[in-house]
Amino acid sequence: MDMFSLHGKVALLSGASTGIGRHLAGTLATAGAKVVLGARSVDKLEDRVAEIRAAGGIAQAVALDVRDLASVIAFFDAAEKHFGGADILINNAGVESGTNTYVTLDDASWDAVLDTNLKGLWWMTRELTRRVIAQRRAGAVVVNISSITSDRTTKGMFPYAVSKAGVNQATRVMALEGAKHNIRVNALSPGYIYTNVSKTLLDSDIAPEFVRRIPQRRLGEFNDLDGPLLLLASDASRYMTGSIVVVDGGHTVSSL
């Protein structure tokens, strides 16, 4: 099982203050990585870092706004100061716009979602790649957090679903172009897990009927993502790049 170990690796994680990101920070640390947690809510990051350290892990909190290029660069600078160059990047930062259709959505909400979910992912991966090249590092691993809404969605998720479809295609193109630098890029595509992004739907009256459409008849849990994440972040997936790994209880293969 050593191939799944992250001992000796430095992992950077965006959107680490809440939800999936907060959980995955602990997963990476438990697997042995030195983890740099990034988000705008530094107080929440510090709380999570304290929990990780109490459990024996190594972690550091650094302010990060993926919509601000200067913040992205400063985040990488800080990570290198603390732990050295990054081996793993988890692009998890993401937002949604509420229950807006393409008709009701305003321009500012579109920009907020696309700038965070897609442009920020590009800036983060570009900065990692530039540093791998400049420092002549052996390579790196990128895991983009996507969503099954990239392929299957419901009404009212217009900008979020569009952005996640973009994440999947960005993953494929980055995998193609990053291979020459020994940078592998894959995506983890969760089904419905209760988070700040999904709670509008999952707190609604249609939630029970929605869950019945999932073949496993339940929502996902944070722990369901641990194994797939460690697969993609570790040497266990050394011959995988450009893959979209779906973790959704069979939701995307169920009949309409």
The 8 nearest C-alpha neighbors of each residue, nearest first, counted from 0:
[[1, 2, 3, 4, 235, 234, 233, 230],
 [2, 0, 4, 3, 5, 235, 234, 6],
 [1, 3, 235, 234, 0, 4, 233, 5],
 [4, 2, 233, 1, 235, 0, 229, 234],
 [5, 3, 1, 2, 30, 6, 233, 31],
 [4, 6, 31, 32, 30, 8, 7, 233],
 [7, 5, 31, 32, 8, 4, 30, 33],
 [6, 8, 32, 5, 9, 31, 33, 4],
 [9, 7, 32, 5, 6, 86, 33, 10],
 [8, 10, 33, 85, 86, 32, 34, 87],
 [11, 9, 87, 34, 88, 85, 86, 33],
 [10, 12, 88, 35, 34, 89, 87, 36],
 [11, 13, 89, 36, 37, 88, 15, 35],
 [14, 12, 37, 92, 91, 15, 90, 38],
 [15, 13, 92, 38, 91, 20, 16, 37],
 [14, 16, 20, 21, 13, 36, 37, 17],
 [15, 17, 44, 21, 43, 14, 38, 40],
 [18, 16, 21, 15, 20, 19, 14, 43],
 [19, 17, 21, 194, 20, 22, 195, 16],
 [18, 20, 22, 21, 23, 221, 17, 194],
 [21, 19, 15, 23, 22, 18, 14, 17],
 [20, 22, 15, 17, 16, 24, 18, 19],
 [21, 23, 19, 20, 24, 25, 18, 26],
 [24, 22, 26, 20, 25, 21, 19, 27],
 [25, 23, 27, 22, 21, 26, 20, 28],
 [24, 26, 28, 23, 27, 22, 29, 51],
 [25, 27, 23, 29, 24, 28, 30, 225],
 [26, 28, 30, 24, 25, 29, 32, 23],
 [29, 27, 32, 25, 31, 56, 30, 26],
 [28, 30, 26, 31, 27, 25, 56, 32],
 [31, 29, 27, 28, 5, 4, 32, 26],
 [30, 32, 6, 5, 28, 29, 4, 27],
 [33, 31, 28, 8, 5, 6, 9, 27],
 [32, 34, 9, 57, 58, 10, 28, 8],
 [35, 33, 58, 10, 32, 11, 9, 36],
 [34, 36, 11, 59, 58, 60, 12, 10],
 [37, 35, 60, 12, 15, 61, 59, 34],
 [36, 38, 13, 63, 61, 62, 15, 12],
 [39, 37, 63, 14, 62, 40, 15, 16],
 [38, 40, 63, 62, 64, 41, 37, 16],
 [41, 39, 38, 42, 43, 16, 44, 62],
 [40, 42, 44, 43, 62, 39, 45, 38],
 [43, 41, 45, 44, 40, 46, 16, 47],
 [42, 44, 46, 16, 41, 45, 40, 47],
 [45, 43, 41, 16, 47, 42, 46, 60],
 [44, 46, 48, 42, 47, 43, 60, 41],
 [47, 45, 43, 49, 44, 48, 42, 50],
 [48, 46, 50, 44, 49, 45, 51, 43],
 [47, 49, 45, 51, 50, 46, 58, 44],
 [48, 50, 52, 46, 47, 51, 53, 45],
 [51, 49, 47, 53, 48, 52, 54, 46],
 [52, 50, 48, 56, 54, 53, 49, 25],
 [51, 53, 56, 55, 49, 54, 50, 57],
 [54, 52, 50, 51, 55, 49, 56, 48],
 [53, 55, 51, 52, 56, 50, 29, 49],
 [56, 54, 52, 53, 51, 57, 29, 28],
 [57, 55, 52, 51, 28, 54, 29, 58],
 [56, 58, 33, 52, 34, 28, 55, 51],
 [59, 57, 34, 33, 48, 35, 56, 52],
 [58, 60, 35, 36, 48, 34, 61, 57],
 [61, 59, 36, 44, 45, 35, 37, 48],
 [62, 60, 37, 36, 63, 74, 59, 35],
 [63, 61, 38, 37, 39, 41, 60, 74],
 [64, 62, 38, 37, 39, 70, 74, 65],
 [63, 65, 66, 67, 39, 70, 38, 71],
 [64, 66, 119, 67, 71, 63, 115, 68],
 [67, 65, 64, 119, 115, 114, 68, 118],
 [68, 66, 70, 65, 69, 64, 71, 119],
 [67, 69, 71, 70, 72, 66, 65, 122],
 [68, 70, 72, 71, 67, 73, 74, 64],
 [69, 71, 73, 67, 68, 72, 63, 64],
 [72, 70, 68, 74, 69, 73, 65, 63],
 [73, 71, 69, 75, 74, 70, 76, 68],
 [72, 74, 76, 70, 75, 71, 77, 69],
 [75, 73, 71, 77, 72, 76, 70, 63],
 [76, 74, 78, 72, 77, 73, 79, 71],
 [77, 75, 73, 79, 74, 78, 80, 72],
 [78, 76, 80, 74, 75, 79, 73, 81],
 [77, 79, 75, 81, 80, 76, 82, 74],
 [78, 80, 83, 84, 76, 82, 77, 81],
 [79, 81, 77, 78, 82, 83, 76, 75],
 [82, 80, 78, 79, 83, 77, 59, 35],
 [81, 83, 79, 78, 80, 9, 84, 33],
 [84, 82, 79, 80, 81, 85, 78, 9],
 [85, 83, 79, 86, 82, 9, 78, 130],
 [84, 86, 9, 87, 10, 83, 11, 88],
 [85, 87, 139, 9, 8, 10, 140, 84],
 [88, 86, 10, 140, 85, 139, 141, 11],
 [87, 89, 141, 11, 10, 12, 142, 90],
 [88, 90, 12, 142, 91, 143, 141, 11],
 [91, 89, 143, 13, 120, 144, 92, 142],
 [90, 92, 144, 13, 14, 89, 20, 93],
 [93, 91, 14, 13, 90, 116, 115, 94],
 [92, 94, 116, 115, 91, 14, 95, 112],
 [93, 95, 112, 196, 116, 115, 96, 92],
 [96, 94, 159, 112, 97, 196, 93, 158],
 [95, 97, 108, 99, 98, 112, 94, 158],
 [96, 98, 99, 95, 199, 156, 155, 196],
 [99, 97, 155, 156, 96, 100, 199, 154],
 [98, 100, 155, 104, 103, 97, 156, 101],
 [101, 99, 155, 102, 103, 157, 104, 156],
 [100, 102, 104, 103, 157, 99, 158, 155],
 [103, 101, 100, 104, 99, 105, 157, 155],
 [104, 102, 100, 99, 101, 105, 98, 155],
 [103, 105, 99, 101, 102, 100, 108, 106],
 [106, 104, 108, 107, 103, 109, 102, 101],
 [105, 107, 109, 108, 110, 104, 111, 103],
 [106, 108, 110, 109, 105, 111, 104, 112],
 [109, 107, 111, 110, 106, 105, 96, 112],
 [108, 110, 106, 112, 107, 111, 158, 113],
 [109, 111, 107, 113, 108, 112, 114, 106],
 [110, 112, 108, 114, 109, 113, 115, 107],
 [113, 111, 115, 109, 110, 114, 94, 116],
 [114, 112, 110, 116, 117, 115, 111, 162],
 [113, 115, 118, 111, 112, 110, 117, 119],
 [116, 114, 119, 112, 113, 66, 117, 93],
 [117, 115, 93, 113, 112, 114, 162, 119],
 [116, 118, 120, 113, 119, 115, 114, 162],
 [117, 119, 114, 121, 120, 115, 122, 113],
 [118, 120, 65, 115, 122, 121, 117, 66],
 [119, 121, 117, 123, 118, 122, 90, 124],
 [120, 122, 118, 124, 119, 123, 125, 117],
 [121, 123, 119, 125, 120, 124, 126, 118],
 [124, 122, 120, 126, 121, 125, 119, 127],
 [125, 123, 127, 121, 126, 122, 128, 120],
 [124, 126, 128, 122, 127, 123, 121, 129],
 [127, 125, 129, 123, 124, 128, 122, 130],
 [128, 126, 124, 130, 125, 129, 131, 123],
 [127, 129, 131, 125, 130, 126, 124, 132],
 [130, 128, 126, 132, 131, 127, 133, 125],
 [129, 131, 133, 132, 127, 128, 134, 126],
 [130, 132, 136, 128, 134, 129, 133, 135],
 [131, 133, 135, 129, 130, 134, 128, 136],
 [134, 132, 130, 135, 131, 129, 136, 128],
 [133, 135, 136, 131, 132, 130, 129, 84],
 [136, 134, 132, 133, 131, 137, 130, 138],
 [135, 137, 131, 134, 138, 132, 133, 130],
 [136, 138, 135, 181, 139, 131, 180, 182],
 [139, 137, 181, 182, 136, 180, 131, 86],
 [140, 138, 86, 182, 87, 183, 181, 141],
 [139, 141, 87, 183, 182, 184, 86, 232],
 [140, 142, 184, 88, 87, 89, 183, 185],
 [143, 141, 89, 185, 186, 184, 90, 88],
 [142, 144, 186, 90, 89, 145, 187, 185],
 [145, 143, 187, 91, 186, 90, 188, 142],
 [144, 146, 188, 163, 187, 143, 166, 186],
 [147, 145, 188, 189, 148, 149, 163, 190],
 [146, 148, 149, 190, 150, 188, 151, 189],
 [147, 149, 152, 151, 160, 146, 150, 163],
 [148, 150, 164, 163, 160, 147, 146, 151],
 [151, 149, 148, 147, 152, 164, 251, 160],
 [152, 150, 148, 147, 149, 251, 153, 160],
 [151, 153, 148, 150, 160, 154, 156, 149],
 [154, 152, 156, 155, 151, 148, 157, 160],
 [153, 155, 156, 100, 152, 157, 98, 99],
 [154, 156, 98, 99, 100, 157, 153, 97],
 [157, 155, 159, 154, 160, 158, 98, 99],
 [156, 158, 160, 100, 159, 155, 101, 161],
 [159, 157, 161, 160, 109, 162, 156, 112],
 [160, 158, 162, 95, 161, 156, 157, 163],
 [159, 161, 148, 149, 163, 162, 157, 158],
 [162, 160, 158, 164, 159, 163, 157, 165],
 [161, 163, 165, 159, 160, 164, 113, 117],
 [164, 162, 166, 149, 165, 160, 145, 161],
 [163, 165, 149, 161, 167, 166, 162, 160],
 [164, 166, 162, 163, 168, 167, 169, 161],
 [165, 167, 163, 169, 164, 168, 170, 117],
 [168, 166, 170, 164, 165, 169, 163, 171],
 [167, 169, 171, 165, 170, 166, 172, 164],
 [170, 168, 166, 172, 167, 171, 173, 165],
 [171, 169, 167, 173, 168, 172, 241, 185],
 [172, 170, 241, 174, 168, 169, 173, 175],
 [171, 173, 175, 169, 174, 170, 176, 168],
 [174, 172, 176, 170, 175, 177, 171, 169],
 [175, 173, 184, 241, 171, 177, 172, 176],
 [176, 174, 172, 173, 177, 178, 171, 241],
 [175, 177, 173, 174, 178, 172, 179, 180],
 [178, 176, 182, 174, 180, 173, 179, 175],
 [177, 179, 181, 180, 182, 176, 175, 174],
 [178, 180, 177, 181, 176, 182, 175, 174],
 [179, 181, 178, 182, 177, 138, 132, 131],
 [182, 180, 138, 178, 179, 183, 177, 139],
 [181, 183, 139, 177, 138, 178, 180, 140],
 [182, 184, 140, 240, 174, 141, 178, 181],
 [183, 185, 141, 174, 240, 241, 170, 142],
 [186, 184, 242, 241, 142, 240, 170, 243],
 [187, 185, 143, 243, 142, 144, 244, 145],
 [186, 188, 244, 144, 145, 243, 245, 143],
 [187, 189, 146, 145, 245, 244, 147, 246],
 [190, 188, 246, 146, 247, 245, 147, 187],
 [189, 191, 247, 147, 246, 146, 192, 219],
 [192, 190, 218, 219, 189, 193, 247, 197],
 [193, 191, 219, 218, 220, 194, 190, 197],
 [192, 194, 197, 198, 191, 201, 195, 218],
 [195, 193, 196, 197, 18, 198, 192, 19],
 [194, 196, 198, 197, 18, 193, 199, 17],
 [195, 197, 194, 198, 95, 94, 199, 193],
 [198, 196, 194, 199, 195, 200, 193, 201],
 [197, 199, 201, 200, 195, 202, 194, 193],
 [200, 198, 202, 197, 201, 203, 97, 196],
 [201, 199, 203, 198, 202, 197, 206, 205],
 [200, 202, 198, 206, 203, 199, 197, 193],
 [201, 203, 200, 198, 199, 206, 204, 205],
 [202, 204, 200, 205, 201, 206, 199, 198],
 [205, 203, 206, 202, 207, 201, 200, 208],
 [204, 206, 203, 208, 207, 209, 200, 201],
 [205, 207, 209, 201, 208, 204, 203, 210],
 [208, 206, 210, 209, 205, 211, 204, 201],
 [209, 207, 211, 210, 205, 206, 212, 204],
 [208, 210, 206, 207, 211, 212, 205, 213],
 [209, 211, 207, 212, 213, 208, 216, 217],
 [212, 210, 208, 216, 213, 209, 207, 214],
 [211, 213, 210, 209, 214, 208, 216, 250],
 [212, 214, 250, 216, 211, 210, 215, 249],
 [215, 213, 216, 249, 212, 250, 248, 253],
 [214, 216, 248, 213, 217, 249, 250, 218],
 [217, 215, 213, 211, 214, 210, 212, 218],
 [218, 216, 215, 210, 219, 213, 211, 248],
 [219, 217, 192, 191, 210, 220, 216, 193],
 [218, 220, 192, 191, 217, 223, 190, 247],
 [221, 219, 223, 222, 192, 218, 224, 193],
 [220, 222, 223, 224, 19, 22, 219, 192],
 [223, 221, 224, 225, 220, 226, 22, 219],
 [222, 224, 221, 220, 225, 219, 226, 246],
 [223, 225, 222, 227, 221, 226, 228, 246],
 [226, 224, 228, 222, 227, 223, 229, 26],
 [225, 227, 229, 228, 224, 230, 223, 222],
 [228, 226, 230, 229, 224, 225, 231, 187],
 [229, 227, 225, 231, 230, 226, 224, 232],
 [230, 228, 232, 226, 231, 227, 233, 3],
 [229, 231, 227, 228, 235, 233, 232, 236],
 [230, 232, 228, 229, 236, 233, 227, 142],
 [233, 231, 229, 230, 228, 140, 87, 142],
 [234, 232, 3, 235, 230, 231, 229, 236],
 [233, 235, 237, 236, 2, 3, 232, 230],
 [234, 236, 2, 233, 230, 3, 237, 231],
 [237, 235, 239, 234, 238, 231, 230, 233],
 [236, 238, 234, 239, 235, 233, 183, 240],
 [239, 237, 236, 240, 235, 234, 183, 241],
 [240, 238, 236, 237, 242, 241, 183, 185],
 [241, 239, 183, 184, 185, 242, 174, 238],
 [240, 242, 171, 174, 185, 184, 170, 243],
 [243, 241, 185, 240, 244, 186, 239, 171],
 [242, 244, 186, 187, 185, 245, 188, 241],
 [243, 245, 187, 188, 186, 242, 246, 227],
 [244, 246, 188, 189, 247, 187, 243, 147],
 [247, 245, 189, 190, 188, 248, 244, 224],
 [246, 248, 190, 249, 250, 189, 245, 219],
 [249, 247, 215, 250, 214, 246, 213, 219],
 [248, 250, 247, 252, 214, 251, 213, 253],
 [251, 249, 213, 253, 247, 252, 248, 214],
 [252, 250, 253, 249, 151, 147, 247, 150],
 [251, 253, 249, 250, 254, 214, 255, 213],
 [254, 252, 250, 251, 249, 255, 214, 213],
 [253, 255, 252, 251, 212, 250, 214, 213],
 [254, 253, 212, 252, 251, 151, 250, 213]]
